[in-house]
Amino acid sequence: MNEADGITIDAITRTAADHAQDFADFYATNRDTVYRAVLLSTRHPQRAEDAVQEAFTRAYDRWDQVAALDRPRAWVTRVALNVSTSWWRRLRRERADPPDRPGAPDERPMDRELVRLVWELPLRQRQVVALRILADLSTADTAQALGIAEGTVKAMLHRALRRLRATLETTREER
Amino acid sequence: MTDELSPADRKLMNSIRSAYAAYRLPTDRQLVRRRLWPWTAALAAVAAVAAGMIVLALVTGPPSALASWTSAPTSSDPEALPDATVDACRQQAATLIRVGERARWPEDPSLRAMVAAPLVAYDERGTASAALFADGQERAAWICVIIPVAGQPPYVELGGGSALVPEDLGSIEVWTATAGWNSDYGGRWEIAGRVDPDVGRLTVHTEDDREVVATIDDGWFLAWWPSEAEPVRLEIAAAGGTPETIDLEDRYAHEPSCKVSLFGRFCLWH
């Protein structure tokens, strides 16, 4: 037992343990989804990793409040994007090409092509794709996270999909 | 523009999800936090420079409880800190130990040191304050920031961590330099360590042009400021001596450094 100045570690309530388990479950369920969205937004794997972990740390710090939100994953995604944007601007250059996907050794050529095309979208379209599609946020949550109007989110998504579809069709025809 | 998506749009969206599904967060780093120096750890979080609309959108929120912050301490008397608040700071460390045990994260000895570490310096600036708990033997220093909340116990947040190799800067040693962030209170930085007895004044210059006069008490120093602006320069004035300036900006470049913490093994690339 650890005790100092009246604080007994073993006296921490069961609430704290449940709190930790809730957070652990939330983290396990959402970490990869948030990571993909931030990776695509930042185009910097290392920074995305750090930002996502940082965002989950923040969520843990105030888990009672975050867990009570309607969409805690949207909150974490927003914070991760915030952190990654700040770091990215200050410290790092983004990658021109998407990183290798260790989990996809037998990927289809079309998947690889699609990853690259999405990676090369203009920043705002890429961010909207990251949040709306990869993080599966609503239009409203995406708008809030990016600080833009919902109509802009819809327009950016529409343009991104149109551009991707056109490029994919061109690629197919060239083959 | 409507939000209605055609079947072709939905199919393409699913293809994008599928193509990106192979990207996964590495599992060997459970939680990572950005730190100024390799030995500092932050329980509280963060560090981002407040730039960009996304940052602004997140930071704007309730009125800051830190509006009364002053560049020089308004009190450095540890007696001003209620015992209950000291307990609350230690309680947070104890809670985190329990969380780590439950999640089977590698233990951070400095957290146990925090539970027992003495309060060595106190720094009050307006209504908010910071308390430095340090253990010379374990080389661990933790900073507890205390922000009053109307009608409730104060909000406390612990930052700091193991000082594996305190940064020897001549007349001072930096034991911890930690950034924190909270959606209610915004960003915050703390810096603390040992100081030679002949140092009479230590001023921290920050990226947002603050000049933060540190508390110096019995060989320890402590300073904090309510922004995400990083410390860029220290000015140290020894009694009767020439002021010394230490540039911190070139201290960001480090080889990858890995250590085990409460949240598991994490590595830093600064």
Contacts between the chains, C-beta under 8 A, distances in Angstrom:
chain1	res1	chain2	res2	distance
A	2	B	94	7.4
A	2	B	97	7.4
A	2	B	112	6.1
A	2	B	115	5.9
A	2	B	116	7.6
A	4	B	90	6.8
A	4	B	115	5.1
A	4	B	116	3.8
A	5	B	86	7.2
A	5	B	87	6.9
A	5	B	90	6.4
A	5	B	116	7.7
A	6	B	87	6.2
A	7	B	87	6.1
A	7	B	90	4.7
A	7	B	91	5.8
A	7	B	94	5.4
A	7	B	115	6.1
A	8	B	94	7.8
A	9	B	94	4.6
A	9	B	97	5.7
A	9	B	98	6.2
A	9	B	115	6.9
A	12	B	91	7.9
A	12	B	94	5.9
A	12	B	95	5.5
A	12	B	98	4.6
A	16	B	95	5.2
A	16	B	98	6.0
A	16	B	99	7.0
A	17	B	98	6.6
A	17	B	99	7.7
A	17	B	102	5.5
A	19	B	99	7.9
A	20	B	98	7.5
A	20	B	99	4.1
A	20	B	102	5.2
A	20	B	103	6.3
A	21	B	102	7.0
A	24	B	103	5.7
A	31	B	25	4.8
A	32	B	23	7.5
A	32	B	24	4.7
A	32	B	25	5.6
A	35	B	23	6.7
A	35	B	24	6.8
A	35	B	25	4.2
A	36	B	20	5.1
A	36	B	21	7.7
A	36	B	23	5.1
A	39	B	23	5.7
A	40	B	20	6.9
A	46	B	269	6.3
A	49	B	25	6.2
A	49	B	26	6.3
A	49	B	29	7.0
A	49	B	32	6.8
A	50	B	32	5.0
A	50	B	33	7.9
A	50	B	34	6.2
A	52	B	25	6.1
A	53	B	25	7.8
A	53	B	29	6.8
A	53	B	30	7.6
A	53	B	31	4.8
A	53	B	32	3.9
A	53	B	33	7.1
A	53	B	266	7.6
A	54	B	32	6.7
A	54	B	33	5.9
A	54	B	34	6.5
A	54	B	45	6.1
A	54	B	46	6.0
A	54	B	47	7.8
A	56	B	31	6.4
A	57	B	31	5.3
A	57	B	33	5.9
A	57	B	42	7.9
A	57	B	43	7.9
A	57	B	45	4.7
A	57	B	46	7.7
A	57	B	263	7.4
A	58	B	45	4.7
A	58	B	46	6.7
A	58	B	181	6.6
A	58	B	182	7.9
A	58	B	183	7.8
A	60	B	31	7.8
A	61	B	43	7.4
A	61	B	44	6.0
A	61	B	45	5.9
A	61	B	157	7.2
A	61	B	182	7.4
A	62	B	182	7.2
A	62	B	183	7.4
A	78	B	54	7.7
A	78	B	58	6.6
A	79	B	58	6.8
A	79	B	183	7.9
A	81	B	54	6.0
A	82	B	48	6.7
A	82	B	52	7.9
A	82	B	54	4.9
A	82	B	55	5.4
A	82	B	58	5.0
A	83	B	46	6.8
A	83	B	47	8.0
A	83	B	48	4.9
A	85	B	48	7.9
A	85	B	51	7.8
A	85	B	52	5.2
A	85	B	54	5.4
A	85	B	55	6.9
A	86	B	48	3.3
A	86	B	49	5.0
A	86	B	50	7.3
A	86	B	51	5.8
A	86	B	52	6.6
A	86	B	55	5.9
A	86	B	228	7.9
A	87	B	34	7.1
A	87	B	48	6.2
A	89	B	49	7.4
A	89	B	51	5.8
A	89	B	52	6.6
A	90	B	49	5.3
A	90	B	51	7.5
A	91	B	252	7.9
A	91	B	270	8.0
A	99	B	23	7.8
A	101	B	22	3.7
A	101	B	23	5.9
A	102	B	22	7.4
A	103	B	21	7.8
A	103	B	22	3.8
A	103	B	23	7.5
A	103	B	24	6.0
A	104	B	22	3.6
A	107	B	19	7.9
A	107	B	22	7.0
A	110	B	15	7.9
A	111	B	15	7.8
A	111	B	18	6.9
A	111	B	19	4.1
A	112	B	19	7.7
A	114	B	15	5.9
A	114	B	16	6.2
A	114	B	19	4.4
A	115	B	19	4.9
A	115	B	20	6.4
A	118	B	16	5.8
A	118	B	19	7.5
A	118	B	20	7.5
A	129	B	16	6.7
A	133	B	13	4.9
A	133	B	16	5.2
A	133	B	17	6.1
A	134	B	16	7.3
A	134	B	17	6.6
A	134	B	20	5.7
A	139	B	3	5.4
A	144	B	57	7.4
A	145	B	54	7.1
A	145	B	57	8.0
A	146	B	54	6.7
A	147	B	53	4.4
A	147	B	54	5.8
A	147	B	56	7.5
A	147	B	57	4.4
A	151	B	1	5.4
A	154	B	1	4.4
A	154	B	2	7.1
A	154	B	3	5.4
A	155	B	1	5.2
A	158	B	1	6.7
A	161	B	9	5.2
A	161	B	12	5.6
A	161	B	13	7.3
A	164	B	12	6.3
A	164	B	16	7.8
A	165	B	8	7.1
A	165	B	12	6.1
